């Protein structure tokens, strides 16, 4: 889940992506791989670590100035499960 889901690029709004697991992470935590479909409009860290026995974590999505409205898909993958959220970056 991404909030807010629409921003003005580089407009100072903090965008958070909440990464949720289907179950609690194990005692070593869980490392989720993150990607952006358009890193020139919005980027995410390569990974987020969900703490031990937790079921979610949060990362900040960096967003940048764009000339035209861009729809960016943020994808998280843990083991064989993938989830996604969409952020609209406006000029």
Secondary structure, 3 states (H helix, E strand, C coil): CEECCEEECCCCCCEEEEEECCCCCCCCCEEEEEEECCCCCEECCCEEEECCCCCEEEEEEEECCCCCCEEEEEEEEECCEEEEEEEEEEC
